[in-house]
Amino acid sequence: MTLDQQKARLKHFSKAVMSDLLLYGLVIFTALVISGAATFYHHVEGWSWLDSFYFAVITISTVGYGDLSPHTVAGKLFTIFYILIGIGLFVSVTANVGSHLYDTLTAHKTKP
């Protein structure tokens, strides 16, 4: 293997590692944001832990069934900011997971 081939393999490997680290970081950060929102709703709205996580997930994923809603002023203000930040974060994670899966599936097809 020539030096140029080794450099190309190392560059490809480092790009893959950085992509994986970005994906894992986004997933962990999203889990932390959801957990933080659930903790907020549990303490401020007085909801059970299950209801708090349920509301945090359906809100960030834009499903929003409407069966739960914040009733305190603090809960409503927090939800406004949570939606504005959370939707972008959720879309970013979803796009990166899709890209990672696509790259993984197509990489296996192109190998001899």
HUKAMO-V507489 format. One record per residue. SS is DSSP state (alpha for helix, beta for strand, coil for the rest). PHI is phi as a letter, one per 20 degrees, with the letter a starting at -180 (999 if undefined). PSI is psi in whole degrees, -180 to 180 (none if undefined). Layout:
ss=SS phi=PHI psi=PSI
ss=SS phi=PHI psi=PSI
This chain:
ss=coil phi=999 psi=132
ss=coil phi=f psi=168
ss=alpha phi=f psi=-39
ss=alpha phi=f psi=-38
ss=alpha phi=f psi=-40
ss=alpha phi=f psi=-40
ss=alpha phi=f psi=-41
ss=alpha phi=f psi=-42
ss=alpha phi=f psi=-42
ss=alpha phi=f psi=-40
ss=alpha phi=f psi=-43
ss=alpha phi=f psi=-43
ss=alpha phi=f psi=-46
ss=alpha phi=f psi=-35
ss=alpha phi=f psi=-41
ss=alpha phi=f psi=-41
ss=alpha phi=f psi=-44
ss=alpha phi=f psi=-39
ss=alpha phi=f psi=-43
ss=alpha phi=f psi=-43
ss=alpha phi=f psi=-40
ss=alpha phi=f psi=-46
ss=alpha phi=f psi=-49
ss=alpha phi=f psi=-40
ss=alpha phi=f psi=-43
ss=alpha phi=f psi=-41
ss=alpha phi=f psi=-45
ss=alpha phi=f psi=-43
ss=alpha phi=f psi=-41
ss=alpha phi=f psi=-43
ss=alpha phi=f psi=-39
ss=alpha phi=f psi=-40
ss=alpha phi=f psi=-45
ss=alpha phi=f psi=-43
ss=alpha phi=f psi=-40
ss=alpha phi=f psi=-42
ss=alpha phi=f psi=-42
ss=alpha phi=f psi=-40
ss=alpha phi=f psi=-42
ss=alpha phi=g psi=-51
ss=alpha phi=f psi=-36
ss=alpha phi=f psi=-44
ss=alpha phi=e psi=-39
ss=alpha phi=e psi=-45
ss=alpha phi=e psi=-16
ss=coil phi=m psi=22
ss=coil phi=e psi=161
ss=coil phi=f psi=164
ss=alpha phi=f psi=-39
ss=alpha phi=f psi=-48
ss=alpha phi=f psi=-37
ss=alpha phi=f psi=-47
ss=alpha phi=f psi=-40
ss=alpha phi=g psi=-49
ss=alpha phi=f psi=-40
ss=alpha phi=f psi=-42
ss=alpha phi=f psi=-46
ss=alpha phi=f psi=-25
ss=alpha phi=f psi=-48
ss=alpha phi=f psi=-27
ss=coil phi=e psi=3
ss=coil phi=m psi=19
ss=coil phi=f psi=-57
ss=coil phi=l psi=72
ss=coil phi=f psi=-29
ss=coil phi=n psi=2
ss=coil phi=f psi=-23
ss=coil phi=c psi=146
ss=coil phi=b psi=148
ss=coil phi=f psi=144
ss=coil phi=d psi=-14
ss=coil phi=e psi=158
ss=alpha phi=f psi=-44
ss=alpha phi=f psi=-41
ss=alpha phi=f psi=-40
ss=alpha phi=f psi=-44
ss=alpha phi=f psi=-43
ss=alpha phi=f psi=-41
ss=alpha phi=f psi=-37
ss=alpha phi=g psi=-50
ss=alpha phi=f psi=-36
ss=alpha phi=f psi=-42
ss=alpha phi=f psi=-47
ss=alpha phi=f psi=-40
ss=alpha phi=e psi=-42
ss=alpha phi=f psi=-37
ss=alpha phi=f psi=-44
ss=alpha phi=f psi=-41
ss=alpha phi=f psi=-45
ss=alpha phi=f psi=-43
ss=alpha phi=f psi=-40
ss=alpha phi=f psi=-44
ss=alpha phi=f psi=-45
ss=alpha phi=f psi=-44
ss=alpha phi=f psi=-41
ss=alpha phi=f psi=-38
ss=alpha phi=f psi=-45
ss=alpha phi=f psi=-43
ss=alpha phi=f psi=-42
ss=alpha phi=f psi=-44
ss=alpha phi=f psi=-42
ss=alpha phi=f psi=-47
ss=alpha phi=f psi=-41
ss=alpha phi=f psi=-44
ss=alpha phi=f psi=-40
ss=alpha phi=f psi=-27
ss=alpha phi=f psi=-36
ss=alpha phi=f psi=-29
ss=alpha phi=f psi=-31
ss=alpha phi=e psi=-12
ss=coil phi=f psi=139
ss=coil phi=f psi=none
